[in-house]
Amino acid sequence: MVLDIKFENLSSQVSSTFLAMPDEQAKAALDSIPVTDNMLVLALASSKAAARTIASISDAAKTKGFAPITVDVPAKAAGALRANLASIANATPAVGDPQQTAAAAIPSINRIDYQSLEDRIKKFQSAVVVSQAGFDPLFGFSGAPTALVRALLPEKMAEAFLARKGNVPAPGEQGEPLKIAVSSVQNISAITSVELVANGAGIAGVHTGTVHEAFSKAAEQLKAVATVEADPVRSAVISAGSEAGTHATLAGALYSLWNAVHIVRDGGSAVLLAECREGIGGGALQAFVEGRLKPEQLAAAQYIDGLEHLLYMQELKQKCELGLVSSLPHYYADTKLGLATYAGARDALEKLLVRNGKGHKALVVSDADITLLKPRD
């Protein structure tokens, strides 16, 4: 979304500033990923960087005369990954019929419909996990361990949820939930993990090893390059990122809000800009807006995907106003979820000025999906 804001009403503009690797260096790092015949790629991220990595593995397999790679992906990430793979294929110089060449260059992907990763791996000569490190309000960081727990280990996910400290999002903080996630996947054998550090500009880091090793190295790099200190502000306008997959649903976009909301002073406003073209995103949020999950049930509810978002909203609305600019019906966002809703970014800014005065200055975060804001001491 394009945000038109006058200079006199802009406190500051924050975005991820870490530099992508030169293309040659990124290619060399991706080329070092081991490739075999009859190979499974478990894609736990749908970003452009993840798609580029998968395309590189696929190309390497073809070059060596191996069978086409098999790509498994969580259902919620399938659409965005398929679109990013198609974009890469369409950008590749065509030989012969362009449409047939592009179609042949796109690895086919399968939505994960199994519970045992170990049983799935046994069907292949080798397996590689491709994930991208990020910030997570429950686990502190996201990556292969947390994605595997969320997708395949519901009991461990429920255990991690119960181990949280309070109902305030804690991105960038390593606590008991992350320990549970990491310990849950340490026994996964016969698998190589590729953990990426990336933003919209490209890949900044490629870390390989066991699931735990690659994730630890990537999380350390991410925290160093993507944490931004800023002065607390009265209001913040938060974009859910430049990649469509980060804000295709409200459930996905809320991660960006939790990465930045701590910069807002008590009594202030945090407005999330997110397209949400695919709706709420299922899980607990969907159950809540449809009335199948009641406010009074949240504290004692058994874990449902996204339940933490409802608890965070419930808690943070006591501190500040949470707002949303999206394509969602206002009935869902306002009446059901209690979020302030706006007709567009301009409407949100105008109402922030009315609320706070014409001299009010707002902080703008352009890619909060990969940027963690910390209040400056």
Buried (B, 14 or more C-beta within 10 A) or exposed (E): EEBEBEEEBBBEEBBBEBEBBEEEEBBEBBEEBEBBEBBBBBBBBBBBBBBBBBBBBBBBBBEEEBEEBBBBBBEBBBBBBBBBBBBBBBEEEEEEEEEEBBEEBBBEBEEBEEEEBEEBBEEBEBBBBBBBBBBBBBBBBBBBBBBBBBBBBBEBBBBBBEBBEEBBBBBBBBBBBBBBBBEBBEEBEEBBBBBBBBBBBBBBBBBBBBBBEBBBBBBBBBBEBBBBEBEBBBBBBBBBBBBBBBBBBBBBBBBBBBBBBBBBBEEBBBBBBBBBEBBBBBBBBBBBBEEEBEEEEBEEBEBBBBBBBBBBBBEBBEBBBBBBBBEBBBEBBBEBBEBBBBEEBBEBBEBBBEBBEEEBBBBBBBBBBBBBBBEEE
